[in-house]
Amino acid sequence: MAGLGIAMVTGWGITVAGTPYSANALLLERFTGYSARVAAYRWNLSYSFLFLVLSSCLSATVVLVSS
């Protein structure tokens, strides 16, 4: 059950970082003048993929260890 919880929370966090309609991207657009799409897709895309892989491995490890 802990693996599912970790997967859900990290998935939500990765989604928030990778969408141009999140509050973070919109605030960044307002304060810096950069487009929200540039911030979400160009800057955060590699970050999102990296943490998707890491959180998947973490969730799988927790599931395997706890079962």
Buried (B, 14 or more C-beta within 10 A) or exposed (E): EEBEEBBEEBBEEBEBBBBBEBEBBBEBBEEEEBBBEBBBBEBBEEEBEEBBEEBBEBBEEBBEEEE
